[in-house]
Structures are given as C-alpha cells and as structure tokens.
Amino acid sequence: MRPTRAHVDLDAVRHNVGVLVGALAPAGVCAVVKADGYGHGSLAVSRAALEAGASWLAVALVEEGAVLRKAGIDAPIMLLGQPQGRDLEAALRWDLRVAVYSDDAPEVVAAAARAAGAPARVHLKVNTGMNRLGVDPDAAVGLAERLAAEPMLDVEGVWTHCATADEPDDPFTAVQLDRFDEVLGRLDAAGLRPPLTHAANSAAGVVHPRARHDLVRCGISVYGLPPAPGLAGTLDLRPAMRLTSVVAHTMRVRAGEGVSYGLRHRFAHDTLVATIPIGYADGVPRRLSSAGGEVLIGGRRRPMVGVVTMDMLMVDCGPEGDVDVGDEVVLLGTQGEAYVGAWDWAEATDTIAYEIVCGIGPRVARHYHG
C-alpha cells in the first residue's frame, strides 16, 4: 500500500474537546465536523468529541449529517445552512436541526416538515455583519413570529456568526455582539426568545466570553489548531493530524543542475535529492516548495525544492547525503524535537490552516490512533 498517510490521534481530539469544555463552561461545546471533520474523518472525530463532553455536532451538508445518523450517532446535529427542496425534507428525516433565515422559511420548512411527518427544529440565523447568511436584525422578530405561528416548527435556537474574531486587534466582534444582544432583547420583549442562543466560533469563544451564550461552535480548535497564529498557546491544544510518507528514491545531482518541471530550482552545490510520494493531488500546495516549505527527515528540517508535482515532491538533503530510501518523512507533525505545522504551510502560502488540513485529499489514507 502507498506509504503516504495521515495519522489522526483521537486521544488528541478528546483532549482538545475536554480543554474546550472546561474553558467555555457553562456554555456547551458543539463540535463542527463538516468537510469530513476538517479532513480528519467526521465519524471518528464525532465519536471522540462526544465521548469527551461535546453535546452537539455541526455539519454544512445534509449528506454529512446523514453519514453520522447512519452510523448510529443520536446527538443533536446542527445543519449550518437552510437547504432547499428535497434536501430540506431529507434533513428533517435525518433529524437535523436546520438554520433558517429566508423570508419564505416558515412556509417552506413547515411544508417539508409535513412531508417528512415530523416537526422541524429550527435555529433562526441573524446577520449581524458578516453578510453571508442570515435575516436582517430589523426583520428578525417578524420572522420569528411567523416561525412560531407554524405548528410544525419548533424554534429551538437563535444564532449568529462572527466574522473577525480571529483577527488581531479585532474591534468588530463587539459590534456584532451588540447587534445580536439587541435582537435578543426584542425577542425577549415579544416573548419569542428560543431556549438556545449561540454566536461564537472557536476564536470568539476563547477571546470574547460574552459571545459564549449557551453553545460555542468549535471547529479548528477541536483538531488542535489555533484559529489564528496569534492565538497559539491560548489553550492547551494538541494537533490531531500527523502527515507522513517515506523517501521513495534518492539521487546525486551536480551543482548547476535543476530539478522538477521547468527546472526552476538550480543547485549551488552537489547534493542528494530525495523524492517523496506525495504531491498537489494529495493537498500539498504546488507553490509550497518555492515559498520555503520544509519536511522532516531524520529529525531535521529539510527544504522542498523544485515545483511540487501531482504525485511527488523533491527535497534537498544536502551534500552529506545522510538520507536513505525508506526513511520516514514528516510533512505535518513532530519528528524528534522538530515540528512542522499546518500554520507553517498556511503562512508560507498566504492562506489559513483550515484550508491546509481540509485539503489533504482522499488518496491519503487515514490511520486512527487512540
């Protein structure tokens, strides 16, 4: 079998969720397991998170929720969007809590609930400034009244989403929370406030205690990564994914020679080049090598060289040539005292760690520990 693997440490997931449960109490923890658990495997992560004290799960797609229900998970599952047509009926049949925010939601979701043969538990989403999804704050009470008037709808929650909580010197989360509090006050005055309120993602939950409310939707922190580099060390989180391969081939290359497509990297000295069987089809950014990407071999950081190809990448192992075929290569994780993390890749390629771990493709087998 291919030696390139993503090792997922479920004990690390349990540890992280336990830390979050303790830090965010009395708010509950909703583990966000969309995108196949941020590339870690949604089913395995969901089970570990629930074992460690998470009380809710959240997904983006109906089919993501269906996978968990088919596997026997009966915890509350929040669907973070409002699906349409048959997808909406399927969401209700799988007992997913549905976000609602469109003007026709009361009629559309009630009709789907009647078709599904069971009341729909819905969460009213309020747009407090991210401007992606949600009802306008001034229209929230009116929509809540119409939702409450439908006998097939159980308005279980009201929520919003923070746009800048992971930014340094963030002034806007406070603005969003003020807007959300105003809506909650109006709902209270109208006797329409649902039993659950939630606003915080991982960053808002850690940095803004007033955002915690009844539930915090924790995504990247479940997997042991800080929401932003500046928040590293705020909580005792352990990265859950270790991405490894082996040296598949070595060759001596003379000074002045190039490597990989375009021969864009030329060697200043004679060196040993190691070829590693993982490439951009597996989630390694093609430009990572030219942006200073490194791997660990023999407990040392060694630079990627040449363009990352679809199935392989190359590493400069130096003139000493202390690398052999079969040696372990760590692309993400620890080897000895050295560490390369998802945020290292992200900062080198001007993206975020979320994209890195979500991008580790299905050709990379997941191996679970713990």
N, C-alpha and C positions, 0 to 999 in steps of 0.2 A: 504494500500500500504506500501511497505517497507520504513522505516523511514530514510534510508541512502540516502543522496542526495548531489549533487554538485550544489551549488548556484553560478550562473555566473552573475556578475554585469556588465551589458552592459554600464552603465554610467562610470564605471572604464575603460572599453575598449575605450570609446570615449575620456575620459580624457587623457589616455596614448597616443593615437594617436594624439590628439591635442598638447600634450607636444612634441612629436617627430616631428610633422610638424613644430612647431616653432623652435625647436633646430637644425633641419637639413636643413632648408631653406637656399638657394633656391632649394636644391635638393628636389625632390618629395619623398613621402613615399609609398612604396609597402608593404602592409600588407601580411605577409606569413601566410596562413590559411590551410596549409597541415595538415595531421594527424588529421582531424576533428577539425581544429583550436586548435592544441596542446591540444586536449581533452576538449576544451571549447564549441565546436559546430561551425563548419565552416560557416554555413549560417548566424546565428545570429551575429557572430563576424564580418563577411564580411560586413553586412549591417551597423553595428555600426561603423566600421572603415571607410567606405566610407562616412558616414554621418559626421564624424569628420575631414575629409580632406585627407584621403588616396586617392591616384589617381590610384593605381594599386593593384592587388592581385596576389599572387603566390601560386601554388599548386605543388605537386610532381607527382600526377597520373592523367591520363585523366579522370577517373571517378570522381575524386574530382572536377575537373573543370566543368564536366557535371552537377553535382549537383547544382552548382551555376548558370549555364546558365539556367537550367530547372526552377529555382526559379525566373528568370527574371533579374538577375544581368547582366548588359551590360558593366561594366567597363573592361578595359584591364586585362586579366588574363595570367600570365606567367607560362608556364609549365617548371619546372626546369630541366627536362631531355629530351632526344631525344627518343621518343617511336618508336616501330617497327611495321611494317605490318599494320594490320587493326587498331591498336591503334593509329597509326600516322594519318591515314585517319580520324578516329573519332575525334582526337584532332583538326584537321583543320575544320571539320564540326561544331565543337563547338566553333570555332573562338578563339582557344587558341594560344598564342604566344609560339613558340616551340624553345627550346635550340637546337643548332646544333654544332657538333664538330667532328663527324666521317668523315673519308676520302670519304665515299660514300654519304654523306649527300646531296650534290647538286642534284645528280640524284634521290636518294630515296625520298627526300622530294618533289622535283618537280613532280615526278610521282604521289605521294599521293595527291598533290595539284590539279593535273589534274583530278584524280579520284574523289576528293571532289568537283570539279567545282569552286574553288576559289583560288586566290593566297595565299601562305603561308607567314605569317610574322614571321621571324626567328631572333634569337639572337645568334650570334657566341660566344661560350664559349671558353675562353683561359685558359689553365692550367699554372698558374704562380707559382705552387709549392705545391698545396695540393695533386696533383697526384691521384685524384679520377676520374674526368671527365675533358674533355677539349682538344683542339688542342694544340700541342706544339707551343710555341711562334714563333719559326723559320718557322713554316708551316702556320701560321695564315693568312698572306697576300695571299698566294697561294690559300688557301681555300676560303677566302673572294672573290677573283677574280672569282673563279668558281661559287660561290653562286650568285654573281652579274650578271653573264652571263646567268643565268636561268630566262627567262621571267616570270615564275610562282612563283618566290621567291622575296619577299621584305625583304631585310636585314635591319631590324629596329634597332637592337642593337648589342653591343659587351660587353662582361662582363667576370668577373672572380669571384672567391670566396676566402675569407680569411680564412686561416687555424688556425691561432694562435692569433687572435685579442683579444680574451678573456683571454689570459694567462698573468700573471703578468710579468712585465719587458720584454714585447714581442719585440724581435728585428726583427722578420721575416716578419711581415706585411709590413714594409718599403721596404724590398727586393721584396715582391710580387708586391707592388705598382710601384716600379721602373721598374720591368719587364713588367707590364701592360702598363705603360706610354711609354715604348719603342715600344710596339706593336701598340699603338695608333698613335705614331709618324710615323711609317711605313705605317699605313693605311692612315693617312693624306697625306703623300707624294705620295701615289698611287691613291689618290682621292677616297678612298674606305671607309672612316670612316662613320659609320652609325650615324643617328641622336641621338641615345641614348647610353650612356655608364653607366655601373653600376658595382660596385665592393664590396660595403660594406654590411655586415650584421649588426645586432644591435650593437655589440661591436665595429666593425670598424667604424661605423657611428658616434658613440659617442666619441671614443678615437682618431681617425685619420681623421681630417677634410678633408685631401686631398683625402680620399677614397670615399667621398660622390658623386662626379660626378653629374649625372643628376637624379639618383634614388638611394635610400637606401632600401634594402630589410630587413624590420624589422620583426623579428619573436617573440622571447621570450619577448621582451620589450612591444609589443602590449598587452600582457597578464599581464603586471605589475610586471614582474620578471626581475631582472638584469641578464645579460648574465653570470656573474660570481660574487661570493660573494664580491670580491674586488671592484666591480663597483656599489655596493649598494649605493644609495644616490646621484649618479652622476646626475640622472634626477629624477624628482618628479613623480614616477610611483606608481600605486596602484594595488595590486594583485586583479585579477578579479575573482578568484575562491575561494569559501569557502566550504570546505567539512565537512559535519556534519552527525551525527547519534544520537541515543539515547541509554541510558542504557536499555538493554533488560532484564537483570537478575542480581541479587546480591546474594552472599553467603558468610558466615563466614568461613574462613579457619584457621586452627590452625597452630601454629609455627611448623616447620619441615615438613609440608605437601608440595606437589608440585602442579604444575598447567600445563595444556595443554599437548600435545603429548611429550612423553619422560620424562615428569616431570623434565625438566632440570632446572627449577627455583624452589627453595625451599625457603619458607618464614622464616625469622628470628624471626618473632613475629606474634601473632594472628592479622588477618587483614580482611578487607572486599574486596572481589574481584568482580568487575563489568564486565559483558560480553557485548560486543558491536557487533552488527550485521554487520560487515564489515571485509573482510579478503583479502588474497592474490589474490583471483579470481577477486577482485574489484580494485586491484592496490596497496594495502598496501604491501610493500616488506616483505617477510616472516622473514627475519633476522632483521627487524627494531626493534623488541622488545629487542633482545639481544644486539643491538647497541645503546641503550639509548633512543629509541623512546618514546615520551610522547604525551598525549592528554590533552585537556582542559575540565574540568568538574567543574562547579561552579566557573569559573574564575581562576582556579588553574591548574598548570601543574601537571599531574599525570602519573607515569611510566607505560608503557606497560610491561607485564610480561608473561613469557612462550612463546612458539612458536606461531606466528601468524598462524591461520588455514585458510582453504579455505574460510570460510564464517564468521568467528568470530575472535575477539581478546579479550584479557583479560587485565584488568587494576587494579593495586594495589591502592586502595582508602584509605589505612591506617587504624589503629585501631579505629580511631574516628568514622568511618562509616557514614560520612555526605553526602552520595550519595544514591539516590533512583531510582527505576525503573521509566523510562520516562524522566529522566534528560537529557538535551541536552549535546551532546558530540561534540566538535570541533576537528577535526583531522588536518585540514589546515584552518588557518584563525584566527580571533580575537574573544575572548570572554572576556568581561570586558576590563581590561587593559593588559591581557595576549595575546600572539601571538605565533603560530607555523606556520612556512612557509615551502614551498616546498624545499628551500635550506637547512632547518634543516634536513629534511628527506634525502636529497641528500648527505649532508656531512657525516651524520651518516652511510650511506650505500655505500659510495665511488662511487657515481655517480653524475649526474647533475640534476638540477631542471627540465630541459626539459623532461627527462625520467619519472620523477615523475608525472607531470601533463598529459603527453601523455598516461601514463599507467593507469589512472583512467578509469576503464572499463565500458562497455555499460550496465552492470547491475545497475550501479549507475545513477539514473535519473537526468537529468539536469533541473534545475529550473532557469528561466531567470528573472532578475530584471532590471528595468531601460529601 
